[in-house]
Amino acid sequence: MAHQHGGYYSIDLYAFHSKLKSINPEFKLISALVSLILTITLNNIYVSIYVFFTMFFVSVVLGGMDVKEYLSMFIAPFSFIVLACIGIALGLSFHESGEFSIRLGSIYIYTSQFQIIVTMKLVIKVFACVSIMQSLILSTMPYEIINALRNMHLPKLLVELMNLIYRFIFILIESYINMQNSAISRLGYRNFKTSMMSFGNIASNILIVSLKKANAYYTAMEARCFDGDLNFLQDEKRLHIRNVLSAVLFVLLMFFIWIVSLKLKFPFAI
């Protein structure tokens, strides 16, 4: 089930080697969704910090994932978070405003202590939410998540599209890497002009390759008696009471931290 794409590991390989892969996938999916909803709803910086470090403990200590590999998973969302936070923390005005401002010609870039605090809380909450979803996908094989969604009676078309899109992402990336390696072997990146030409050729060819890959993928499915349903074999994983108690304790601690931070009026709690 686990495999490698173009010299780098796909997410399902981490899930395949996780020590938590034996836990019931429906339980993990429901627990992740409940944790995600509560993290967003409670909107408390201390709850978000608790969730982030708990997910780190679950993935690294309990799941057995390498710390560097786990932290590297945050590089991609970090860039999007930074760009989004710039728009929240900073504002533009033709007049001097805010507590802190910089003048650039006739325009002022300003911010305030309130905007900085809001941005800080948002960043931590987003990282907490991302860590929840990562703990799910790093311990659960994709086909198990798909079967769990199917068992939760999500529309069949939506579930199957999720599977196909997930698979084709890696197929296209692998095709791109092969084209890039071919261009490098032919000195296609020796200067800026040839780099642009190579990039343009790869971008134009990737569509053709994707259509061929899709046709081959469908032919392979038909050869295996595809009748409109994507079915996956998976082991039956029992739900243990200790896992349920751990999830309940985790949720109760979220509410406990939320209540205590409000009652004692911790800084930035509201």
N, C-alpha and C positions, 0 to 999 in steps of 0.2 A: 504493500500500500504506500509506504513512504518512498520518496524518490527525490532526486536532485535535478535542478534545471540550470543548464549553462554554467556550471561551476559554482553556483550558489545554492543554498538550501531553501526549499520552499517551506511554508509555514507548517504543512502537514507532517513534515519530517520531525519537527520539534514536538508536535502532538503525539507522534508515533513513539517517541522515546520518553515521553513524560511519565513520571511515576503515578500520575493521577488519571491515566487513561482508562483504568479499570472502573472508575466511578460511573454510575448511571448517567448517560448523556442528557436525558430529559431533565434530570435533577439539576445538572450543571447549567443547562440553558435557562431553566426557570429561576434558579438562584441568581444567575448573572443579570437577568432582566429585572428581578425585584431589586437587587442592589443598585442597578443603574437608575431605576425610577426613583428610589429613595434618595440617592445622591443628588439627583437633579431637583427633587421636590424639597428636601430639607434645606438645600442651598446654604450650607454652613461650612466655613473654611476648615474647622476642626474635624468635622465629619469627613470632608474630602481628604484631608491629610491621613486620617485613620484608614480610610478605604485604600488609598494609594499604597501605604506601607503594608497593609494586610495583603493586598494582591501581590505585592513584591515578595512577601513571605510565602504565599501560596505557590507562586510560580517558580521561585528560585530554591527555597528551602524544601518545601514539600514536593514540588514538581521536578526538582533536580536540574533546572536549567542554569546555564552559565550566566553569571552576573553581567558580563560585558555583552553577551548576545541579547540578554533581556533589555538592557538599557539601549542597545542599538535599535531596538524595535520602536523607540520613541523618536528617532531622528526624523522620519517622514512626517508624523503629525506635528512635531515641534515647529517645523517651518510654516505650516498652515496656521498654527496657533499664534506665532509671532506676527504674521501678517495681519491676522484678525485683530490682535490686541493693539497694534499700532493705530488702527482706526478708532478703537475705543478710548485709548489713553490720550491720544493727541487730537487737537481740533485746529481748524483754520479760521482766521478772522482778519478783517481789514482794520480792526481796532484792537488795541491792547486789552486783553481780558485774561481771566484765569489767574491762578496764584503764581504760575511759572510760565514765562513766554519768551520766545526768541523771535526777533524781527528779521525777516528775509525780504528786503525790498519794501514793498507796500503791504506785505502779508505777514501776519503774526501766527506762529505755531505755538499753541498754548496747551497747558494741562493744569490740573488741580490735584490736591491731595485726595479728594473724593474719587476722581477718575482713576488715579493710580491704585487706590484701594480696591475699587470695583474690578479693575483689570487684573490685579493680583489674585483676587478671589476667583475670578473667572478662569484664569490659567490653571490654578490648582484644581478647580472642579473639573475642568476638561481633562487634565491628566489623570484624575481619579477615574473618570468615566472610561477613558481609553485603557487604563490598566485593568478595569473590569472585563472589557471585551477581549483584551489580550490574554488574560488569564483563562478565558473560555476557549479561545481558538488555539492556545498553546498547550492545551490539555485534552482537546477533543478533536477527533478526526473530522474533516469536512462532511463526509458521508453520514457520520453519526449526527451531526447538527442538522443535516437535511432530513434524515429520517425522523429526528425529534420534532422538527417543524411540521413534517407531514403528519405525525401522530397528534400534533396539536391542532390539526385540521386547517392549516393555512392553505390557500388556493394552490392546487397542484401546479398550475402554470407558473406561478411565482416561485415556488420551490425549485422546479426544474430549471428555470431560467437562472436562478442563483447558482446552481451547480454548473451549468454550462458556461456562464460568464466567468466563474472562478477558474475553471479548467482552461478556458481560452486565454485568460490573462497570462498564464505561464507558457502556453504554447506560443503566443505572440512574442513574449519576451525572449524565449529561446530562439525563435526565428530571427529576431532582431540581433541577438548576440552572435549568431552564426554569420549573418550578413556583415556585421561590424568586424568580426575577426577576418572574414574574407577580404574586406576593404583594407584592413590594416596590413595583411600579408601582401597586398598589391600597392603599398605606399599610398593608400587613399587618404591619409591624414598627415601628409608630410608638410603641408602649409595650409594657410587659412582658406585659400580658394579651393583647393582639392577637398578639404574637409567639408566645405559647404556643398560641393558637388556630390560627395559621397553620402552626406546626410540626406540630400534631396533624392538621390537614387534609392536609398534605403526606405525613405518615407513613401515613395511612390510604389515600390515593390512590396511593401508590407501588406498593402490591401490585396494584391493578387495572391500573395502567399497565404493570407488569412482565409480567402475564399477557397483555395485549394485544401487547406487544412480542415476547414469546415466540411467540405465535401467528403474528404477521407474519413473524418470523424463520424459523419452520418452513415457512410458505407460500412464502417466497422460496427456501428451500432445495429444496423440492419442485419449484418452477417451473424450477429448474436441474438437474433429473433426479437429485435426491438419492436414493441407493439404500442408505443406511446407513453409508457411508464418507465421511469428510471428506477430500477430496484437495486439495492445494495445488500450484500450479505454482511451481517455483523453479529458479534457474539452477544448473547443475552447477559446483561449486566444488572445484577440485583441492586436494589436500593437498601443500603445499610442504615440502621438507626443512628449510628454515630455521625454519619454525614449529615443527616437531618438536624441533629442536635447542634452540630458545629455551625450550620447555616443559621439556625434560630438564634444561637448565641451571638453570631456576627451581627445580625439585624438588631437584636436587643441592645448591643453595645453602641450601634449607630444612634439609636434613639436616646440612650443614656448620655452619650457625649453631647448630642444636640440639646437636651434638656439642661444639663449641667452648664454648658457654655452660655445658655440664655439666662439661667437663674443667677449665675455668678457674674454675668455681664463681662465675659471675656472680651478682649479687644478684637474687633472685626467679626464678632459672632453674628451680627445682624447685617 
